[in-house]
Amino acid sequence: MSPFQRVAPLLLAGLGGSLSAQQTAPVPFQVYEASITDIHAALVSGSTDCRSVVTQSLRRIEAFDKTGPRINAIVRVNPEALKAADSLDVRFRTGGLIGPLHCVPMLVKENMETVELPTTAGSLSLDGFMTNRDATMVRQVKEAGAIIVAKTNMAEFAFSPYETVSSILPGYTRNPYATDRVTAGSSGGTAAGVAASYGTVGLGTDTGNSIRGPSAHQALVGIRSTMGMTSRAGIVPLNLAADIAGPMARTVADAVAVFQTVVGQDPDDAVTAGAGDHLPVDYMAALRVDALQGSRLGILTQAYMRTTTDSEVVERFQEAIGDLRRLGATVIPDLMIDSLDSWRRAQIGSCSQFRFDLESWLAEHGDRAPRKTLDEIIRSRQYHPSIESRLRASAEADIRPEENPGCRSRDEFRERLRRGVLELMLRNDLDALIYPTWSNPPRLIGDLNTPHGDNNQLFAPSTGFPAMTVPMGYLREDTLPAGLQFFGRPWDEATLIGLAYAYEQGSRHRRPPSTTPPLPPQ
């Protein structure tokens, strides 16, 4: 029995088990801040239908994205969204909820292939590119009942972890918590849209930071899985040695509902070949409020402490440590991997694989692709000026990764780091390592001089081990979000989920941004 099959009857029973009994006094439903469970409860009770849910999401995009606070998170709205909602309403009347994401408004990052909408990775050089297929992860969420409401802005080709700006959409994506601040990158459009309740949940990608950083900047939960647990097929690559896709949501439970849907082997992505050995797991069963009791957590000082670390971030982190201990965890301070610096110094050469990974993806699409090579993209001049140097440097790479001594050196470092992390956790009998997701608050838009504070580029991407971020509180007069990161052993997402959920439920830090309030009923 699937987790959805196990939970759905309980939901129906909790609502009286009868649609007709509930329809006598319908309760007005708002998609604003609604969870997946809220949407399903409203559908089952008869207080809303799927068309209304999707219409409300589209109204919020219209009200807040290019007008009002001008969040600027949405590249394209799906013109088929209401048609999909109507189809689900028909199916619901005859068979009830079709899956765990039934009628859940979903935002999808612009580098994920979708049948209904172009896929451009944020670049004008690929404008209008219809691949006519869904990325595996997009197909999975659709089959579970989700509706793709829109595609979201991103740092072009996912290059920048610091800001969300691209050539496909004029201007920066703004942080809904302070519209003069960045969303981080590169999945900043998804993060801003989910925070503003354009969608209930979203999909992002994370090569070094890009799920966890934007989630922390927008008071969201973001999950970066073990490398190989989820498929990247149908996603524009940045670096297939580190690329991962996954959920972003306002609650741990919603993120996990999406995660449960997208884990598993995919014949179209060889990296997932080992996932079957670690599944099935009922990740929803890990949502336990007592999961921190008796747990052992270690503070990975190397991950966040530097001379530029913001004092307010340290204060919020110390408060989080106090909450973790109050909730039953033993927290061991000041842990370090002693040989880390020497391992990093031992690396030789460089390893650039963007050109090779991108051109391989373009080749999959044959004549349909508007460009065939990175050189063609550069010659087109259709990209944001901020990425030109990165594009040109990538185009100069002439040694394939499998033949490149620099890539071999990188991989040797990664293997040492994996062993080092596991030895540190074993020696201290740890369930997870913790640290602030970013060491500094969201920057002002356009500011690339003050410290960025990104703590995500090293440990999870280099090891391939899972990490997730959860809201930790606010900075700068209680306005700018900060995130707490849990980092753990490979294939051990269930442990991280339990710890993050217990912390979320015991701290309750997340609140909605004031710039995108509820809309009046229509």
N, C-alpha and C positions, 0 to 999 in steps of 0.2 A: 504494500500500500504506500502510495506517495505521500509526502508531507501535506500536499494540498488535499488529497482525499481524506487524510486523517483530520485536518482542521475544518474543512468545509461543513461537515455535519454538525460540528460543535457551534459554528457560527449560526447556522440555521436554527439550531435548538435554542441558542441564546436569544434569538429574535422571535421566539414563539413558535418556530417551525412552520409558520403559515404566512404566505403572502397576504391573503385576504384579511387576516386579523390585523395586520399592520397597516394596510392601506386605508383603514377607516380614519386615521388621524395622521396624515403625512407630515413629516417634519421637514421644513425647508433645509436644503442641503447646499453647502458652500464648498467648492473645490479648494478654496484658500486653506492652506495648512492641513488639508485632509490627508490621512494616511491610506494605505491600501485597504486596511481593515475598515476604515470609515467609509470608503467608496463602496465596498462590497456590502456592508451593513445597510447603506442607504439604498442600494439596488434591491437587496432582498426585502427590505421593508416597504418598498414601493415609493419612497419619498423622492426618488430621482430616477432617471434613466440614463443610458450611456450618452445619448445625444446631448443631454443637458450638461453632463460632466465635461465632455469635450468642448462644447460651446463655451462653457465658463473658462476653460483654459485658453481658448482662442481670444475671448474677450480680454483676458488679463494681458496677453501679449499685445493686443491692439492698444490697450490703455497705457501700458507702462514701457514698452520696449523702444518705440521710436517717437513717442510723445511722453508727456509727464516727466518722470525722472530720466527717461532716455537710457535705459539700461543697456540697450544695444547688444543683446545676447543672441538674437535670432537671425540666422541667415535666410532661411526659407521656412514658411509654414506649409504643411502638407495639405494640398488641396483635396486629398482623398480621406482626410481624417473623419469628417462627418459621415461620409459614406460607410467607412469602417464601423463607426459607432452605431449607425442604423442597422448594419448587419448583425452586430453583437446584440442589439436589442431584440431582433427577431429570434436569434438563437437562445437568448436568455428566456424568452417567453415559453419556449418549448423544452428547454433542457437545463435551465439555470446557468450558473457560472461555468464557463468553459475551461477555466484554468486559474492558476494562482495569481495571474496578472490581468484578469478579466477587466476590460475597460479602464485600465490604468494609463493615464496620459504620460507618455514617455518622450523625453528629449534625447536626441542622438547627436553626437559630435560629428562635425562636418567631414571627418576622415573615415567614416564608416559607410560602406556601400548600402544604398537603399533603392529598392525598385522604383519607388514613387518620386524620388528627388535626386538631383545631381549630387555627385561626390567630387569635391574639389580640394580637400585638405587645406581649405582657406585661401587657395591661390587662383587668381584670375587666369593663370596659364592653363588651368583645367576647367574653366568656367563652362557650365552646361554639360559636363561629362556625365552621361547616363550609362551606368555599367549594366543596367537591366538585371541585377541580382541583388540579393540581400547578403550582407556579411553574416557569417554563421550566428553571431551573437544577436544580431537584429532579427534573424529568422527565429531564433529560439524564443525571444521575448514576444514576438508576434504570435507564435504558436501557443504561448501561454496566455494570450488574450490582450496583451498590451496594444495600445494605439500610438503610432508614431505621430506626434503632434507637430514637431518641427525639428529642423536641424540647426545646430548651434555653432556660434563663432568659436574660433580656436586661434592660437598662435600659429601663424602660417607654417605648414609642414610640421607642426608640433615642435618647432625649434626652441621657443622661449619658455622657460619655466616662470618668468617674472611678470609677464603681461599678456593680455589677450588682444592682439591686433593682427589684422590680415589684410590682404588686398581684395578679398572677395566681399568684404563689408567695410564701408568707410567708417573710420573712427575706432576708438577703443571700446571694449566691453567694460562697463562700469560695475563697481561693487555695490549691490543694493543696500549694504549697511552704511556706506558713505560713498556717494557717487563721484567724489573726487579721488577715489582710491582704486587701485588695480584689483583684479580678480585672481592674480597669479596666472600661471599658464601650465599647460597649454589648453586644458579643458575648462577654461574660465567661463565660456558661454554656457556650457551645461550647468556648471555650479551656480552661476548667477540666475539662470532660468529656474532651477529647482528651488533655490532660496526664495525667489519671488513668486513661487507657486504657479509658474507657467505650466509646469508638469509636476506630477507627483514624484517621479524618480527620473534619473537620467543615466546615460552611458557615456563614459569617458575613456581615455587611454592614458597610460602611465608608463613612460620609458625611464624617466628619472624622478618625476615629481607630479605628473600632470593630472592624476586623480586626487592625490592626497593634499597637495598644496592648495588648489582651488577649493577643495572641501573645507580645509581649515580656515581659509580666508572668508568663507561664506557660511560658517557655522553648520557644516554638513558632516555626514558620515561618508567616508570613502574607503573602498576595499581594493587593495592591490593583492592579487592572489599569488600563490606559489607559481613559478614559471612552469607551464605545462598543465595547469588545472583548468584553464579556459582558452578558447580558441581566438586567434587573431586573423583567421581567414576572412578576406573581404575588407580588410582595414588597410588604409594607406600606411606603409611602414615608415618608421624613422630609423630604428635599429632593431632588427629582429633578435638580436642577442639579449635585448632587455624589454622589448615592447610587451605590454600586457593591457588588456581592456577589462573594464569592470564597472560596477554600479556606484552611483552617487545619490544620496537620499537625505531626507531630513531626519530620519530616525534609523537606528540600527536595525530594527525589525524590517523596515521597508528595503534597506540595502540588502539584507539577508534574503528576503523573498526574491529579489532579482538574482542575487548570487546563486541561490539554489537552482534557479532556472537555467543558468548559463554554464555551470560546471560540466566537465566531462570530455571524453575523447571526441576528436573530429578528424576524419580521414583527410580533410583538406588542410590540416595544420599538424605536421609531424611532431611538433614539440609536445603535443597532448597525448602521445602514445602511451605514456605511463600513468595517465590519470585514472584509468580503470582499476589499477591496483589499489587505489586509495578511495574508491567510491563503491557503493553509494554511502553517503553520510546525510543524515537528517539535520541540516544546519539549523533549521527552525527550532529543533529540540535544544540547541545550545543557548537559546534565549532564556537564561535563568538569572533572576535577580540576586541569587545567592552565589553566583559563580566566583566572586572574589574571595569568599570565605575559605581560608586555608591556602590561598594561592601565594606564590612567591614571584615577585617582580624585581627586576634589576634596573637601576638607572644607568643607561649607557651614556656616560658623560661625554665621550668623544663625539657623539652624534649631534650635540647641540651647543656645548659650551665653548665660546670663543671670545675674544676681546670685545667684539661688537654685539654680543648677545644683549638684548634689551632687558632692562631690569624688571619691567612689568611682566614680561614673559616668564622670567624666573619666579616672580611672585605668584603668577597664576599656576605655574608648575608646582610650586611648593604647596599651594592650596590643593591641587589635584592629588599630590602625594598624601596629604592629610586625609582627603576623602577616600582614597584607596585603602589606607590603613583603617579608617573608621568602618569601611565596608568589609573588612576582614582580611586584607592582604598584608603580607610581610613584604616590605620594600627595602631592598638592599642598595645603599647609595654608592656612587663613585666607582662604577665598574668600567674597566677599560680592556681593550685587546692590546696587550703590551707590544707586540711586534708590528702593529699596523703601519706605523710610519716607515719602518724599514722595508716592509713588503711593498709599499707604494713607491719608495725610492728605487726599488729593484726593477720596476717596470721599464721596458725599453721600447722606443719607437712609438708610432701612433697607429690607431686602428679606426679607420673611417669606412663604414659600410653603407651609409645612406644612399649613395649613388647606386650601388649594386642592388640593394633591397628595393629601392624605388623603381629602377628600370626593370627588374624582374616582375614587379606588380603591374607596371604598364604593359609589359609584354603579354601578360595573361589576357589582356583585353584586345590584343591584335589591332586591327584597323579601327576599332571603335575608339581607342585612346587618342585624344587630340595631340598629344606629344609622345614621343617614343623614348627620348633620352633626357637626362638632366641638362645636357648642352642645349637642347632645343628649348627647354624651359628658360634657361638663362638668356638665350638669344631673343626670346619673345619679349623680354622686358616687362612681362605681366606678373609682377610680384611686388611685395612691399619693399621699399628701399632698405629697411632695417635688416633684411635677411640676405642681401646681395653678397656680402663677404662670406657668409656661411655657405651659400650655394656654390660660389666659385671655389672655395677651399674643398668642398665635397667633390666637385667635378674633377679636381686634380688627382684624386685617389685613383691609382692605376694598378694596384695589387689587390686581387680578390681576397676577402677576409680569410678564407681557408688556406691561403698561401702567404699571408702577411705575417712576418715575425712579430710585429707590434700587436696583432690580434692574438697570437699565441702567448705573448707575454701578458696581455690583459687577462686571458683565460687562466693562466697560471696564478695570477694575483687573485682572481675570483675564487679559485679552488682553495687557496690559503685562507682567504677571508671566510669562506663557508666553514672550514674546519675550525677557525678561530672562534667564530660565533657559537658553534655547537659545543666546543670545549668550554667556553665561558659559561654557557647555560648549564652544561652538565656539572661543572665544578661547583656552581652555586645553587644547583637544584632549582632552576628557574622555570616558570611557566611562560614568561615573556620578558622582553626588554621594553623599557618605556623611555620616551623623551618628547619634548615639544616638537610638533610637526614643523613649525618655523620658529626661528629665534628672534624674529623682528615682526612688527605689525605690517599690514599691507601698506605698500608705498603709495605716495601720491602718483596719479597718472602722469607719465612722462618723466618721472624721476628714476634715473638709473645710476645715481651716485650714492645715495644713502644705502646702508647695508640691507641686503635682501633677506637674509635669514633662512634660506632654503636648506633644510636638513635632510632632504630626501634622496639626493643623488647617489649616495654611496651604498648604504647597507642593504636595503631591499633589492635595488636593481642589480647590484654586483653579486649578491648571493643567490638571487632568485627565490628568496624566502618571503613569506607573506607579511603584509603590514596593513594596518587600518588606522584611520584617524577618526576622532570623535570630538565634539565641541568641549572646550576646556574653560570657557569663560571669555571675558572681553578686556580690551586694552583701551587706553586713551579715553578716560572718563566714561568707561563702560560702553564703548561704541564699536570697537573693531574686534572681530572674532579672533580667537586663537584655538589651536587644536592640540590634542594629546594623541600621541602615536603609540600603538602596541605593535611590536615586532617579534616574530616567533619562528619556530621550527618549520621546515618544509612540510606541506600537506596537513598542517595543524591549524587550519583556519577555524575549526570548531572551538578550539581553546581561545583564540583571539576574540572570536565573536562573543563568547560567554563573558569574558573579562570586560570587553567594551560595552556590552549591554548592561552588565551590573553597574558599571561606572556611570553610564548615561542615566539609568533609572535612579541611581543614588545621588546624582548631582543636578540633573535637569537644567543644564546651562542654556540649551538652545532656545532662542526666541526669534520670531520673524522680524525682518527688516521693516522699518517704519515707512520707507519710501514706496512700498508696494502694498498698501492696505487692502482689506476686503472691498470688493465692488458692490454697489447696491444691486439688489435683485432686478432682473430685467423683465 
